[in-house]
Amino acid sequence: MPLSALVLAGGSGTRFWPASRRSRPKQLLALDGGRSLLQATVDRLAPLVPAERVWVATTPALAAAVREQLPGLGPDRLVVEPAPRNTAPAIGFALARMPVEARRGAVAVLPSDHRVAEPEAFRATLAAAAEVAERDDRVLALGVVPTRAETGFGYLEVGEALPGAPGLREVVRFREKPDRATAERFLAGGRHLWNGGIFVFRGETMRAAIARLAPEVGAGLAALEGDPSSAARRFAALPAVSIDVAVMEKLEGFATLPLECGWDDLGSWQALHDALPGDGAGNRVHGSAVAVDARDNLLFAEQGTIAVVGVEGLVVVRTGDAVLVLPRERAQEVRRIVERLESNGRDDLL
């Protein structure tokens, strides 16, 4: 049976302000090329996943923008969640709206805001995971092989090798974002993979797992199906819980395949700096920029031109109504600006 894919496109992160806004979150941005991260996510599934077997889940606030970016996506394959409630309710809701034939087979669930430098390697690992999920009725994660001691990602601790595919390992437990010393130990030990949030399973198997392991979510979704007229109210009352916490951390027989494909979740302006090619002085440029006697800066211009002289290690972002300047090593602190704008009632900039 052909693999189906469910792309999650409902997130509303703030780490790429001022380019990202509530109405245009990260997945809708073209950060490292001409296509948005959402478009690139759908693009890289082909030819492994036929276009007619790709579903996209999003929120009412983003549905119009998703339709605009994916004009070839049929209306029956755009799943609009009644309200934002994290990934466990979102996945359960979307699976219920996929055809029975599709969810009886393997389904890949993917975030829509990640970067993959090597799509063919990504598809090869995804295909191997789908084969295991279909044949053995096993739930799998694609665990990204770490390339650095990263403190910004969760990890999968792996155990014994399993039969069924080269590299298949059991998942012993999930590990939260570690401190620097722990991340370095994870990297050196070779028994930890980054949790990229990419899962493969039979759709009906995951629906049963949600009902069994997250009964409040499962019962709420079942009640919603029985009474569609109250969907918005019932869905908004569901626990806002991730699929990791609700299901994956409790599953027996949960497994992983190692993924090496130039993956990055592009979690900050610093991460984008690292992903883009640099000029002779190490400056990374998106849009129009002029750098004189300047080194190792990220210059991101959605409109107009950025000009810098004699500066080093900065992030400079220009949009139509805002300019951001901060040291690259403090890129994660963009949320402090967003919080200040919220407290000052500047909804026009959010």
N, C-alpha and C positions, 0 to 999 in steps of 0.2 A: 504494500500500500504506500503511495507517495507520502512523503513527509509534509506536514502542515506547520505553519509558523504563526505565532501570536506575538506581535510587536507591541510593547507597552510604551505608550506615548502620552501619558497623562501627567508627567512630573512638572514641577514648577520651581526649579532651583534658582538660587540667587547668586551663585558664585561667579557668574559672568556678567554681573551688572557693570556698566549700564547697557551693554548689548542685549542681555537677557532681561525680559520684563514678564510680568504676570501673563500677559497676552502673547508673549513670544519667548518661551523658555528655551533652554539650551538646545533641545533636540530640533528646534526649528531654525537654528542658526547655521550658516555656512562658515564654520570656523577655520577650516583648513583647505577649502577648495570651493568650487562653484556650486556643489550640492550641499543641502543641509545634512546634519547628522541623521535625521529621520530618513531622508531620501537615500542616503548612503547605506543605511541599515537594510532597507528594502532592496536596494540595488544588489547588495552583495549576496543575497539569498539565491539569486538566479545564477545558473540554471538548476541548482539542486532542488529548490522549492518553486513549483510553478506559480505564476502570478495569481491564479485563481485559488490557490491554497494559502494565501497570506491574509491574515486578519490583523487589524490594528485597533487597539483599545486606547481610548482617550476620554477626556472629560468634556462636559458641555461647553466650557469656556474655550476649549482649544479645537473643538470639532471642525469649525469652519476653516481654520488655518490648516489643519491636517488634510481636509478635503482639497484645499487649494494646492498644497504641496504634492499630493498623491492623486492626481486627476484620474488615473487608471484604476484606482481602488473602487470596486463596486460598492454601492450603498449597503448591501447586505454584509460586506466584510469590514465595515467601519463600526466598531462596537463603542457606543457612547455610554460610559458609566453614568449613572444618575448623579453621583457626587464623588469627590476624591476621597478614597478610603484605604489607601496603601495597596500593596501588591496581592495580598491573599484574597480580599474581596474582589479585586479587579480581575485576577486570573479566574476565579470561580465563576464570576459573572460572564466573562467572555467565553469560557468553555461551554457554558450552558447555551450560548447563542451560536455556537458553531454547529454545523450539521452533524448528526449522530455518526455518519460514516467517517467524517474527518476525525472526530475525537476518539473513535475506536482504535485509530492508529496512532503513530508517534506524532507528538506535537512539540515543537521547540518554542520556548518562551525567551524573548530577547529584549533587553533594554534598547531604547531608540537613540541614546545619546553617547554612544561609545565610538571610539576610532579603531579601525582595523587596517593595518598597513598591508597585510597579505591576505586578501580575500580567498584565494584558492586554498591556502592552508587552513583557514577558518572553516570553509565548506567541507574539506576532507575530514576534519575532526567532528564536525556536526553530523556528517553522514554516518560516521562510525558509531557515534552515540545513538543516533536514530535506529540503527540496526540492532544494537543491544537492547534498547528500550522496547522495540517491537518484538524481538525474538524472546527475550527473557522477562518481559513485563517489569523492567527495573527502572527506577527513577535515577537520573544522572544529572550532574552538574558538569559544565566545562570549567575545569580549574586552570586558571592562567598561570603558566610557569613564571615565577617571579624573576625579574631582571635586576632588582635593587631591593634594599631593605626599606620597604615602603610602609609608612605609618598611617597612611590615609585609607587603606583598604582592609576589609575583613579577609580572613584566611580560612582555608579548608585544611584540616590536619588529616593526612591520608594514612591508611594502614596497609594491610596485606594486599598483594596482587590478587586479582580475580580473573577467572577464565572468561573468555568471550570476545576480547579485543586487546591488541597490544597497548600496554599502558594503563589498562583498567585497574583501578584501586578502590578499595572501600574507603568511605569517609568516616573517620573516627569521631570527629566533632568539628563544629564551627568555632572559630576564634575571632574575638572582636578586634577592632583596630588596635594594634600593639604600640607600646612605646618603642623608642629607637633601639634600645638594647635587645628587646624581645624580637623585633623585626630582623635585626642582624642575626640573631640566633636561628630564627625561622629560615632565613636565606641560606645560612651555612649548613643547616641540618638536612636539607633536601626532602623534608617530609611535609612541607606546607606549600599550598598553592593559593594564589589570589582568588577570592570569590568574586567572579565577574557578574554574577546574577543571571547566568545563561543556563537554563535547565531544559532537559529533554525527558519526556515521559509519554505514556499513553494517556490521552485526554481523560478517558473514563477512570483510569487508575488514579489520576490526580483528583478528580471530583470525589471519588470514594475516600481518598486520604483526607481531603478537607473536611468531609462530613464526619470522619472518625476522629481526627486529631485536633480539629478546630471546630467543635460542635456548634458553638455560638455563631460562627461564620456560616457553617454549612446549613444550619436550621434557618438562619435569616435569608440565605439565598434561595432555599427551597420554598419558603413562604412567599418570597418575592415572585418566584415563578408561578405560584398558585394564584397570585393577585397582582397582575401587572399594573393595575390602576394606582396602586400605592407604592410603586417602585421607588420613587424619589425619597419618600419618607422612610421606607424600610431600609433602603440601602444606606442612607445617611446615618442610621442607627447602628449599623454594623461596626464591630471593633476595627479601628484603624491599625491593622497589624500586617507586618510583612510576611511573605510566603516562607521566608527563612525561619522566622520565629514560630509561625502558626503550624507549619508542616515539616519542613526539611530537617530541622534540628531534632525532630522526634521520630523520624522514619527509620525503620530497620531495613538493611540492605541498600542503603543509599550509596551511590558510587560516583566516581569522577573519572574523566579522561583528561589528560594534560593538553592544554591548548597553547601553542606557540604560533602567533600570527601577527606580531606587532600590535598587540592590544593595548589600549589605554582608555580609561574612562573620562579623560579630559576633565578632571575635577576642579581645575583652577586655571587662572591666567598663566601661572607658572608652568602647569602641565602643557598648555598650548604652546608656550615658548619652547619647551623641550621637543615638541612634536614637529614644529615648523622648521624648514631649512633656513640657515643663517647666511648673511653676507660675509664678506671678508673680515668684518669686525665683530661678527657674532650677533648682529641685530636681526631680529625676526620681524618681517613686515607683512601686514595684511592691508591692502588698500594703498593709498597714496601717502608716502612719507619721505622726508629728507633728514638724513642723519649726518652731522658734521662733527668730527672728533668725538664720536659717541660709540660705546661698546656694550654688547650684551643686553640690549633693550628689546622689549616687545612693543611694537608700534602698530596699533590696530585701529584703522580709520574706516568707519562705515561711510562717513561723509567727509568732504573736504580733505585737507592735507595736514598731517602732523609734521612739525619741524622741531628737531632737538639739536642742541649744541653742547658738547662737553659734559654729557651725563653718562652714567653707567649703571646697569642693573635695574632699570626701571620698567614698569608697565605703564604705558600711556594709551588710553582708549578714548576715541572721539566718536560720538554718535550725533544725531541731529539736535539733541537737547541737553547733552551732558558730556563732561570730560572727567576721566578718572586718571589720577597719577598716584602711583605708590611703588615702593621698592618691591622687586620680584619676590624676595623672601617673605614678604608679608601679604602675598596674594590671597591667602585664605581669609584675611581680615576684611575682605570686601563686604561680608555679611554685616559688619559693624556699621558701614555706611547705610546699608539697606535698613537696618534697625533704627538708625537715626532718622532716616527719611520717614519711616513709618511713624515714629513718635512725634515728628513734626507735622504729620498730616499731609505729606507731599505725595499723595496718590498719583499725581500727574507724572511722577518719575518712577513709579513702581509698575 
